Amino acid sequence: MVNPADLSVPAGGDPPVFDVAAAFQGLCDRSNEMSEEKFMATVEALEPWLVPDIIDFLVAKIAGFGKEREPAISLLTKLDAAFVRRKLPDILQPVMNMCTDTSKKVRELSLKCLEHLVQTNGNSDLDRVIPGLVQALKDPNHTVQAIDDLASCVFVQDVEAPALAVIMPIIRRGLRHKQTEIQRKSCVILDNVCRLVDDPKELSIAIPEILPLVKSCAENISKPEAREVANRALKTILDHYDEKLVLRKWSVEEVTAMIKKHGEPTEHIVKCTKNLCDAYHFEKKDWERVYGQKHAELCAKVLNDCEILASPNTIIFEDTEEGQDLYKGEFSLAYGTLTLLRKTRLHLKRNRFYGLLGPNNCGKTTLMRAIDHEQIEGFPKKTELKTLFVEHEIEEREVGEDETGYPIFNTDLSGTDWVVDYCNNVVKLLPAITTEAAAAAMGEMGFGKDRAADADMPVTTYSGGWKVKMQLVAAKLINTDLLMLDEPTGHLDVTNIAWLKGWLKSFLRGGAPSSPPPTTRSSCRRCART
């Protein structure tokens, strides 16, 4: 038997496994030294993300037969609110069923447990009506009073799955009630509650059984005003609930296989990972605590995979393309108070061309600039993944001071010096690029004293097209892993557009440009964007 004192994690080691079945059997065996107090002390000493497995075990015992139901209900009542709140949608109905059991002892324990469960729902708006809700949950004869209580309840707090688990059994009865007024009130409550559900995943647990009943009310209630209320509730539900939303179900085998892609799973890690995913809980600090310092690298990789796979309605594409991954992950992007991208998947492979498509002001440039500025969480830094964002207008960055203390910006530099600064100070290339190497590369690109753009002239004197070419020189010298171009043909004529296409294809193959760019001044003219 596991003693709570033995559950501390040894330095660099993994926690011991708690055999809940053996401990529970010991509790049921009166000759054994295990007691409810010892059982609970052991549970409270466990990693919290192992507790959902214990709850599932106890719920299974409650739904069974024999004397095991009594200790299972009693233990469930003693679990901390934080443990049971997440599992409330799975726990409540089995306990409600036991409130009408033939055994007086089971009924008494179940009622006490039901009161405890309802109080853990986490929504303070329901505090005033909890006694009435408990009465209605254990006895359908109190449904009408509970509906009246809920109808008078002012909902201001976000409504989540635990609160819905408490409310919905009563609403279901109200929608089936013979009295039109009770059906109407049930629809009013639904309308108010669903407006306060922020996450569609919360509704996906509670609404499937409710939706057909609301549709029936909207179609069949005889009174026009009540029917209008039902239709309004139906519209609110459909606005907040996606019938196609399918929450991902996780199995131990699936989680184990996923972890094995990155490392060796332990029983502790597999169980906790499954429970974290089932709860759609992806707080980094909690995952890191579960995995421990020993498995920190494994944690980061598995967390990223699980977040992607857990996204509702996400179509999981098989990675059939060969090639090295540059980035594979999910991110969000906001600009000021505007959210441009939310939980967006991005998968980039080496030696591929990708295009960003979208209307003006949808965030294409903002996304590339955010990558360039290392603002995308989880995206590799430039020291790990050499990245260059090519723009027509060079973003100013202070690079030093002159003898009078006046700041010098990168745009004050000559084209050659700008390339050297970018390679050595932004990307921190090793070994560093010399001025001679940069000047030679600029010459190959078409820069020169007798040409359209002089490599020794300040960057501010270049047209947009030559600024693009200067940045391409830097891309070539650092052998960039990720080259992002923002409307690269916007400052180029037809001849230079053709040259750029050839340059990019050559760069993709790792070779030098087949020929230098045209050096006529026509290359500086602004042409129609393609």
N, C-alpha and C positions, 0 to 999 in steps of 0.2 A: 504494500500500500504506500502511496506517495504521501510524504509528510510535507506540509507547507514550508518547513524550514529547508527542505531539500530542493525547492524549486528555483533557487537563485541560479543565475546563469554564470558558469565559471568563465574566467577571463579567456576570451578567444574561443569559447566553446558554444554549444547549443543547449537550449533548455531541455530538461527531461520531459518525457511525455506522460501526461496524466491519463490513466486508464479509467475513464468515467464508468464504463460498464462494470468493472471489477469493484470500484468504490461503491457504486449504487447497490450492487449485489451484497456487498458487505453490510451496507446500511439496512437492507431488507432482512439479513440474517441476524437475528437478535443475539446470537452467540458471539458475533464478531464485535471487535472493539470500535468499529466505525460508528459515528453518530452524525446527526444532521449538522451539529456545530463543527465537527472536524471536516465534514464534507464541504461546508460553506467556506471554512477557513482556507481549504485547499483551492477552491474555485476563486476566491478573492485574491489569492497569491499568483494566479495564472496571468499570462499575457491576455488582456481583454479580448483580443481577436480570436482566442480559442473558445471563448464562452458561447458563441452561437452554436457550436457543435454540441455543447452540453445542453443548451436549450432544446435543440432538435431531439436529442436523446430523451429528455424529460417529457416533451410533448408526445413523442411516440409511446411512452409508457402510460401517459394519461389516456390516450385513445385506446389502450389495450384493456385487459381484463385482470381481475384478481387484486390482491393486496398491494401490488406495486403502484397502483394509481395514487394511493394516499400519500406516500412519501414523495412521489414525483410532484404532485400538486403543492405539497408543503414546501418543497425546495424551490419551486418556481416562484412561490410567494415571497421567499426570502431573498431572491436575487435583486441586486441593485437596479434602480430604475434605468440607469444608463445602459445596462446590459440588455434589458428586455425591450426597451423602446424601439430599437431597430427591427426587432423580430415581432413586434406587436401584430402586424397583419397575419402572421403565421400562427400566433399563439391564441388569439382571442376566441376564435370559433370553437376549438377543442375544449377550452375551459368553459365556455357558455354551454356546451352540450352536457357537461358534467353537472351543471347546476340543477338538472332535473333527473339525476341518477337515482336509482332505487335505494342506494345506500345513503343513510342519513349522514354518516361521517364524510363521505365523498361530497355530498351536497354542501355541507358546512364549509369544508376546506375549499371547494370550488368558488363559493360566494366570496370568501375572504380573498382568494387569489384574484377573482374578477375585479374586486374593488382596487386591489393593488395595481393590476394591469391598466385599468382605465385611468388611474391617477398618473401613470407614467407617460401619457400621450404627448406631453410637452407643449400643449397649446393653452395658454393662460385664459383665452377667451372662453374656454369650456369649464373653467373652475367652478363657476356658480351653479352649473347644471349637472355636474358629475353625479351627485346622489340619484337624480332622476334618470340619468342615462344608465347607471348600474341597475336600477330597478327594472328598466325596460329591457335591458340586455338579458337579464335572468328570467323575466316574466313578460311575455308578449302582451299581456293585458294592460301593461303600463305604457304601451307604445304611443297612444294619443297624447298623454300628458308629456311624454318626452319630446314629441313633435312640437307641441306648444312651447316647451322650454327652449328648444333649438330655434324656433321661429322668433322668439324674443331676444335671442342671443345676438349681440353685436360683434361681428367678426372683423378684426382689424389686423391681426397677426397673419403672417404667411401660414397657409395650411399645408401640412406635410402628411406623409403616408400614415404615421401612427395615429394622428387625429382623425384622418379619414377612416381608419380601421374601426375606430370607436363609433363614428357617426353613421357609417353606411349600413350596418345591419338594421338600424332603426329606420333609415330612409327607405330601405327596400320594403320594409313592412308598410310604411306610409304610402308608398306608390302603389301597393297592392290593395290598400284599404278600400272598402266599399263606399265610403263617404267621399264625395268630390272635394269637399273643403280640406280634408286631410291630404288628399293627393295634391291639391293646389299648394298647401303649405310646404309639403315635401319638395315640390319643384322650386318654390321660393328659396328654401334653405340651400338646395343644390346650386341654384344660380349664384347665390351669395358666396358659397364656399368655393366653388370652382374658379371664381374670379380671383381668389386669393392663393391659388395653387401656382407657384412660380415654375416648378419643374414638371414637364409632362410625364416624367417617369413615375412621379407620385400618383398621378391619375391612372396610369396604366395598370396599377395594382388593384384599384378600387372600382373603376368605372365599367369594365366589361359586363359585369352582372347587372349594373344599374341602367346602362344605356337602352336595352330593349324595353325596360319598364317605362322610361321617360318617353320613348318614341310611342309606346302604346297610349300613354296619357295624352300626348300631343295629337294623336289621331282619333281617340275614342271618347274623351271626356265630352259630355253633352253641353255643358255651359261654355259659351264662347269666351268669356273673360278668363276662366280657369284654363281653357285650352290655349289661349294666348300666353298665359304664364308658363305653361308646360313647353310651348314652342320656344319661348325666350330662354328657358333653362336648357333646352336641347341645343339651341344655337351657342350658348355659352360653353357648354360641354364640348361641342365639336370644334369651337374656336381654340380650346385649350388642350384638347385630347386628340391624338393621332391614332386612329383605329389600326393603322399599319405598324404602329410602334410595337416592336417585339423586344422585350428585355432579354438580354443574353443570359442563358442558363449555363452555369459552369459545373463541370464534373471534376472529381479528383484526378481522373486520368488525363483530362485536357490540361489542367493546371500543371500537373507533373511534366507532361510533354513540353509545355511551353517553357518551363524553368530549365529543363534539360538542354534546350537550345543554347543556353548561356552558361550553365554550370550544373553542379550536382545538387539536387534538391534534398532537403531533410524533411522528415515527417512534420516537424514544427512549422517549417516555412511553407510547405504545401497546404497544410490546414489553414494557416493564417491568410495566405494569399487567396485561397478560395473564398474565405469569408469576407475579406476586404473587397474582392471583386463582386461578390453577391450583393454587397451593400453599396456598390458604386462609390466606394470611399477611396479616394486617391490622394489623400493628404500625404505629402512627401515625408514629413516628420514621423508620421505613424508607421509608414512602410520601413523607414530607416530603423526605427526602434524594433520592429518585428524581426528584421533581417540581422540587425547588429552590425558592428564594425567589421566583423570577420567576412560578412557577405555584402559589403557596401556596394561593390561594383556590380554584383549580381542583381542587387536590389534596383539599381538605376535602370538596368536593361529590361528587367521583367516589368517594372512599373510602366515604362514607356510602351511596351507591347500590350499590356493589359488595358491601359487607357484607350488605345486605339481600338482594340477588339471589343471593349465594353461600350463604345459609342452606339447609342440606339440608332436603328435604321441605317447603320453604316454597312455598305456593301464591302465585304472583305475580298479584295482581289488577290488571286494567287500571283506571287512574284515569279512570273515565267521568263522574264528577261534576264539574260546573263549580264554580268558586270558588277563592279564594286559599288556599293551604296555610299553616297556622299552624305545623305541625310534621309532619315525615315522617322517621322514623328508627327505630333499634333501640336498646334499652337493657336493662340488667339491674338488678335491685333486690334488695338483701339487707338484712335487719334482724337485727343481732347476728350470730349464727352461722347463721341461717336464710336461705336463698335463696328469696325470694318469686317473683321473675320472672327468667327467664334468656333473654337474646337475644329479647326481646319486641318485636314491631313495633307502632308506634303512628302513626296518620295522622290528623291533625286539620285540618279546614277551617273557615274563617271562616263565621259564621252557620249553625252546625249544632248540634243537640242530640245529646249522646252519653250513654249510661248505662254505669256500671260494675256488672257483675253478678257475684256470687260469695258463698259462704257467709261466716259470721262469721270474723274473724281470718285471712282469706286475703290481706289487704294492700291493700284498696281505699283506706282512709283513709291508710295509709302512703304509697301511691303519690301521692295528691294532695298530701300534706304535703311529700313529697320534691320534687315539682315546685315547690311554693310556696317551699321553702327553697333552690331552685336547686341541687339535689343530683343531678339527672339529667344525666349527661354528654351534651353536645351539644344539650341543650334551651335555647332562647333565654333570656337573662337578663330580669329584669323591666323593665330599661331599654330592651330591644328588643321584648319581647312583654309588654304590661301584663297581669299575672296576679293574680287574687284568689281565695283559698281561704276559703269561708264555712263557719264552724263554729259550733256552739252555744256552745262555751266558747272564749273568746278566749285565744290563747296569749300569755303574759306576755313583755314585752320592755322592758328598761330604757330610759327616754327622757330621764333627767336626774336632778338631785338637788335637794332642797329646801334652805332656808337653813342647815339643821343638817348638811348632807352626807348625809342619808338618801336612798337611791335612790327615784326616782319611776318607776313602771311605767305602761305604756300603759293597763292596766286601772284605774289610779287616776284617769285622765282622765275628763272628761265625754264624753258621746256625741259632741257637736260637735267637741271637741278631739281625740278619737280619730280621727275622720274626717279632720281636717286633718293630723294626724301621719302617718296612713297614706298619704295622697295625696302629701304633700310630702317625707317622710323615708324611706318604704319604697319607693314607686314613683318618687320624685323627679320628680314631674310638673312640667312647665314649660309655661306660666307656673304658678306656685304657686297653690293654692286658698286663698282668704281665709276667715277665720272667718265672715264674713257670708254668703258663698256656701254654706258648709257648713251653717250654721244654717238658711238658707232651704230647702236640700234636705232637711234633717231634718224641717222643718215639712211639706213636701210629702209626706213618707213617713208622716206621722201623729204625729210626736213633738210634744209641747207641754205647757205647765204644767198645763192643764186636761184632759189626756188620760192614757191608760194609762201612758205613759212620757215623762219630761221630758228633752229634749235636753241640759239643763244638769246633769243628775244623773250621778253616776259610773257607769261601764259596769257595775261589779259589782252595781248595783241592778237591772239589766235581767234579764228572763226570757230563756230561750233564744230564744224567738220574736222578741223585740225586738232581741236581739243580731244575729240574722240580718238583720233589716231595716236596722239600722245599717250593717252591712257592705254591703248592697245599695246604700245611699246612696253609699258610697265607690266601688262598682263603676260607678255611674252617672256620678259626677263625673270619674273617670279614663277613662271610656269604655273599660272593660277589654276586652282582646282575648280573654282566656280566663277564664271565670267557672266556678269549681268549687264545687259545693255538696255538703256531707257530710250526708246524711239531712235535707234542708232542711225536710221536713214534720213532723219528729219533735216539735216544740214548738208545732205549729199546729192549730187546730180546722178543721172542714170549711170554714167561711167564709173563713178566712185561706188555706187551701190553694188554694181557687178563685182568691182574689186573687193569690197567688204565681204561679199558672199564667199568669194574664193579664199580670202584670208581666213575666215572662220572655219571653213572646211579644212584648210591646211593646218590651222592651229589645232583642230580636233584630232588630226592624225599625228600631231606632235612635230610637224615639219615646219620649215621656214616658208614664208609667203613665196609663191611662185614668181611674183614680180612685184616691184615697188608700186605704190599707188600712183595714179596720175598726178603730175606736178603742175598742171595748168591751173590758173587761178579760177577756172570754172568750178573747181572742186570746192570752192568756198561758198558758192551760191546756195541759197536755201531753196530746196525743191519741195514739191508736194510729198507729204508723208505717205509711206506705203505700209 
